[in-house]
Amino acid sequence: MLRDVRLWLELSLAGLLAGLFVISGAAVSAPLALAQIVPLAWRRRYPALVLVVVALATLVHLRLGMWRVVGYLPAMLALHAAAGSGSRSVRIWLCAAAALALSVSDATLRGMVEGGLISLVSFTVVWVTGVERGQHARERAALAATAAEHARLRAESAERERLARRLHDTLAGTVTVMLVQTEALRHTAAFAPPERERVDRVLSAGRRALAEVRDAIADLDRRDASGAELSAHLSRLRAAGLDVPAVPAMDLPPPLADVFHRLAGEAATNALRHGGPGARVEYLVEGRVLTIVSTPVRARRAGSGGGYGLRSLAADLQEYGGALAYGRDGERWVVTATFPE
């Protein structure tokens, strides 16, 4: 579409110049007039070559007696295009040489003031506007390239974060279930001292692995749990002994829905980790407020709530204009998220 529009503009410009040459009687030689007009169609692609051809044709045409001012228009258009070139030699030296040659030639025909000086001023104005146009075009191209590079880097970063979040969620959820089940087995099964020691080593290694995973990707832990992923995650937690219902729906736009799902999954994971099998989770939705109440089956360990996951979610929700509060209410752990309108 753009190419078609540009073609019609070039054809219209050529037709306009040809009409002006005919009406004004500027053309002394038809081939030279064509040599001035036709190459302009390629002035953007080959600015230096077009300027040389058009300037030479104009000089020869001047020597043959072309004296109408309209005869300089093709050279001005070629000079304007060359002035916007990215090549410094073309932009400065070639343009200066063409402008001086045409001005000197005009001075020999019309005199120093009406010919040479006026022509030089006219070509200088055309050159300045061409330089500015070229500079703006290069700046726009540079900005477009920078924007494209930033978009590419953002896409790559988003993909890395997505993979890191998925890895974190998978490991955290799976290791949590393994730890809970192993700890339950340790308290319910009758182990000999050597076997109990091996179980303790397994628990210790699992807790250390979970802590190292969280520390390693703490900067990327912005977990992206869709509704389907959340349901699957809650199913695994139910199988491990967590009493958790289906999460009620909230009508939220995609960014807030992401925070909603992540928060529901994080609270459930924390409830099983710190409350043990049999812990209960309740989701209460009232307007734009989500309240999650976790009730353990045993007393909570010190420092068991408000880890990095909740702090990260609080920061995310605050960024969107919401708020997240959490803390103990007796033996229960209450998380309250207020989503913006």
C-alpha positions in Angstrom: 0.0 0.0 0.0 2.7 2.4 1.0 4.7 1.5 -2.1 1.7 2.2 -4.4 1.2 5.6 -2.8 4.9 6.5 -3.2 4.8 5.4 -6.8 1.8 7.7 -7.5 3.5 10.6 -5.8 6.6 10.1 -7.9 4.6 9.9 -11.1 2.6 13.0 -10.1 5.8 14.9 -9.3 7.4 14.0 -12.6 4.2 15.0 -14.4 4.1 18.3 -12.6 7.7 19.1 -13.4 7.3 18.2 -17.0 4.2 20.3 -17.2 6.0 23.3 -15.7 8.9 22.9 -18.1 6.4 22.9 -21.1 4.3 25.8 -19.8 7.2 28.0 -18.9 9.2 27.2 -22.0 12.2 26.3 -19.9 13.2 23.2 -21.9 15.7 24.1 -24.6 16.5 20.4 -25.1 13.9 17.7 -24.4 16.6 15.0 -23.7 18.3 17.2 -21.1 14.9 18.1 -19.6 14.2 14.3 -19.2 17.7 13.8 -17.8 16.8 16.4 -15.1 13.4 15.0 -14.3 13.4 11.2 -14.7 16.3 10.3 -12.3 14.4 12.0 -9.5 12.3 8.8 -9.1 15.5 7.2 -7.6 16.7 10.1 -5.5 15.9 8.4 -2.2 17.6 5.1 -3.1 20.6 6.6 -4.9 20.9 10.2 -3.7 24.5 10.8 -4.7 24.2 9.4 -8.2 20.9 11.2 -8.9 22.4 14.5 -7.7 25.4 14.1 -10.0 23.2 13.3 -13.1 20.6 16.0 -12.5 23.2 18.6 -11.6 25.3 17.9 -14.8 22.1 17.9 -16.9 21.1 21.2 -15.4 24.5 22.7 -16.0 24.5 21.7 -19.7 21.0 22.9 -20.1 21.9 26.3 -18.6 24.8 26.6 -21.0 22.4 25.9 -23.9 20.2 28.8 -22.8 17.7 27.5 -20.2 17.1 30.5 -18.1 13.7 30.0 -16.4 13.8 29.5 -12.7 11.7 26.4 -12.9 14.7 24.7 -14.6 16.4 24.6 -11.2 13.6 22.7 -9.4 14.9 19.2 -10.3 18.4 20.1 -9.0 16.9 21.4 -5.8 14.9 18.2 -5.2 18.0 16.1 -5.9 20.0 18.3 -3.5 17.4 18.0 -0.8 17.5 14.2 -1.1 21.3 14.1 -1.0 21.4 16.4 1.9 19.5 13.8 4.0 22.0 11.1 3.1 23.7 9.2 5.9 27.0 9.7 4.2 28.9 12.7 5.4 30.8 13.1 2.1 27.6 13.1 0.1 25.8 15.3 2.6 28.5 18.0 2.8 31.1 17.8 0.0 29.0 16.6 -2.9 26.1 18.8 -2.1 28.4 21.8 -1.7 30.1 21.1 -5.0 26.8 20.8 -6.8 25.3 24.0 -5.2 28.5 26.0 -6.0 28.7 24.8 -9.6 25.1 25.7 -10.3 25.3 29.0 -8.5 28.5 30.0 -10.4 26.9 29.0 -13.7 23.8 31.0 -12.9 26.0 34.0 -11.9 27.5 34.0 -15.4 24.1 34.1 -16.9 22.2 36.5 -14.6 24.8 38.4 -12.7 26.4 38.0 -9.3 23.4 39.1 -7.2 20.3 38.1 -9.1 21.9 34.9 -10.4 24.8 33.6 -8.2 23.8 35.0 -4.8 20.1 34.2 -5.0 20.8 30.7 -6.3 23.4 30.0 -3.6 20.9 31.2 -0.9 18.1 29.0 -2.4 20.3 26.0 -2.6 21.5 26.6 1.0 18.0 26.7 2.3 17.1 23.5 0.4 20.3 21.9 1.8 19.5 22.8 5.4 16.0 21.4 5.2 17.3 18.3 3.6 19.9 17.8 6.4 17.2 18.3 9.1 14.9 15.8 7.3 17.7 13.2 7.1 18.6 13.8 10.8 15.0 13.3 11.9 14.7 10.2 9.7 17.8 8.7 11.2 16.7 9.6 14.7 13.3 7.9 14.1 15.0 4.9 12.7 17.3 4.7 15.7 14.3 5.0 18.1 12.5 2.3 16.2 15.5 0.0 16.3 15.9 0.7 20.1 12.2 0.0 20.7 12.4 -3.2 18.7 15.5 -4.3 20.7 13.8 -3.4 24.0 10.7 -5.4 22.9 13.0 -8.4 22.0 14.8 -8.2 25.4 11.5 -7.8 27.2 10.1 -10.9 25.4 13.3 -12.9 26.2 13.2 -11.7 29.8 9.5 -12.6 30.1 10.2 -16.1 28.8 13.0 -16.6 31.2 10.9 -15.4 34.1 8.0 -17.7 32.9 10.3 -20.7 32.9 11.8 -19.7 36.2 8.4 -19.3 37.8 7.2 -22.6 36.5 10.4 -24.3 37.8 10.0 -22.6 41.2 6.3 -23.5 41.5 6.9 -27.1 40.4 9.8 -27.7 42.8 8.2 -25.8 45.7 4.9 -27.6 45.4 6.5 -31.0 44.9 9.1 -30.7 47.6 6.5 -29.4 50.0 4.3 -32.5 49.4 7.4 -34.8 49.8 8.4 -33.1 53.0 5.0 -33.2 54.5 4.5 -36.8 53.7 7.9 -37.8 54.9 7.4 -35.9 58.2 4.0 -37.5 58.7 5.7 -40.9 58.1 8.4 -40.1 60.5 5.9 -39.4 63.3 3.6 -42.3 62.6 5.9 -45.2 61.6 8.0 -47.1 64.0 11.6 -46.7 62.8 14.8 -48.1 64.3 17.3 -45.4 65.2 19.4 -45.8 62.0 16.2 -45.6 59.8 15.0 -42.6 61.7 18.3 -41.0 61.2 18.1 -41.6 57.4 14.5 -40.1 57.4 15.8 -37.1 59.2 18.6 -36.6 56.6 16.0 -36.8 53.9 13.9 -34.1 55.6 16.9 -31.9 56.2 18.0 -32.3 52.5 14.5 -31.5 51.3 14.1 -28.4 53.5 17.6 -27.2 52.4 16.7 -27.8 48.7 13.5 -25.9 49.1 15.3 -23.0 50.7 18.0 -22.9 48.0 15.5 -22.9 45.2 13.7 -20.0 46.8 16.9 -18.1 47.3 18.2 -18.8 43.8 15.3 -17.4 42.0 13.9 -14.9 44.5 14.3 -12.0 42.1 12.2 -13.9 39.5 9.6 -15.3 41.8 6.5 -13.8 40.3 4.6 -16.9 39.7 2.1 -17.1 36.9 -0.5 -19.6 37.9 -3.5 -19.8 35.6 -6.8 -21.1 36.8 -6.1 -24.6 35.4 -2.6 -24.7 37.0 -4.1 -23.5 40.3 -6.7 -26.3 40.3 -4.0 -28.9 39.5 -1.8 -27.5 42.3 -4.7 -27.6 44.8 -5.4 -31.2 43.8 -1.9 -32.2 44.7 -2.2 -30.4 48.0 -5.5 -32.2 48.8 -3.8 -35.5 48.1 -1.1 -34.6 50.6 -3.8 -33.9 53.3 -4.8 -30.3 52.9 -8.5 -29.5 53.4 -8.9 -26.9 50.7 -12.1 -26.0 48.7 -12.3 -24.8 45.1 -11.3 -21.2 44.8 -14.2 -18.9 44.2 -14.2 -16.7 41.1 -13.4 -13.0 41.0 -14.1 -10.8 38.0 -10.6 -9.4 37.5 -8.6 -8.2 34.5 -5.7 -10.5 33.4 -2.9 -8.9 35.5 -4.9 -8.9 38.7 -6.3 -12.4 37.9 -2.7 -13.6 37.8 -2.0 -12.2 41.3 -5.3 -13.7 42.5 -4.3 -17.2 41.3 -0.8 -16.9 42.6 -2.0 -15.7 46.0 -4.5 -18.6 46.3 -1.8 -21.1 45.5 0.8 -19.5 47.8 -1.6 -19.4 50.8 -2.6 -23.1 50.3 1.1 -24.2 50.0 2.0 -22.3 53.1 -1.0 -23.8 55.0 0.2 -27.3 54.2 3.8 -26.6 54.9 3.2 -24.9 58.2 -0.1 -26.5 59.3 0.6 -30.1 58.3 -1.8 -32.7 56.9 -5.4 -31.9 58.0 -4.9 -28.2 57.9 -7.9 -26.3 56.5 -8.0 -23.4 54.1 -11.0 -21.1 53.5 -11.4 -18.6 50.6 -13.9 -15.8 51.2 -14.7 -13.3 48.5 -16.6 -10.1 49.2 -16.6 -7.5 46.4 -13.0 -6.8 45.6 -11.6 -8.3 48.8 -10.2 -11.9 49.0 -9.7 -13.3 52.5 -7.9 -16.6 53.0 -8.0 -18.2 56.4 -5.7 -21.1 57.2 -6.4 -23.2 60.3 -3.6 -25.7 61.3 -4.0 -28.9 63.1 -1.0 -28.1 65.3 0.6 -25.0 66.6 2.6 -23.0 64.1 6.3 -22.9 64.2 7.9 -19.6 64.9 8.5 -17.5 61.8 6.3 -19.8 59.7 4.3 -17.0 58.0 5.0 -14.0 55.8 7.8 -15.4 53.7 9.2 -14.2 50.4 6.1 -15.4 48.4 3.7 -13.2 50.3 6.1 -10.3 50.3 6.4 -10.6 46.5 2.7 -10.8 46.1 2.2 -7.8 48.3 4.6 -5.8 46.2 2.9 -6.9 43.0 -0.6 -6.0 44.3 0.6 -2.6 45.6 2.0 -1.9 42.1 -1.5 -2.3 40.7 -3.0 -0.1 43.4 -4.2 -2.8 45.7 -3.1 -4.0 49.1 -2.2 -7.2 50.9 -2.2 -7.8 54.6 -1.4 -11.0 56.5 -0.9 -12.1 60.0 -2.0 -14.4 62.8 -5.4 -14.4 64.4 -4.9 -16.8 67.3 -3.8 -20.1 65.8 -5.2 -19.1 62.4 -3.3 -17.4 59.6 -5.3 -14.7 57.8 -4.4 -13.2 54.4 -6.5 -10.3 53.1 -6.1 -9.0 49.6 -7.8 -5.9 48.4 -7.9 -5.6 44.6 -8.3 -2.2 42.9 -11.4 -1.3 41.0 
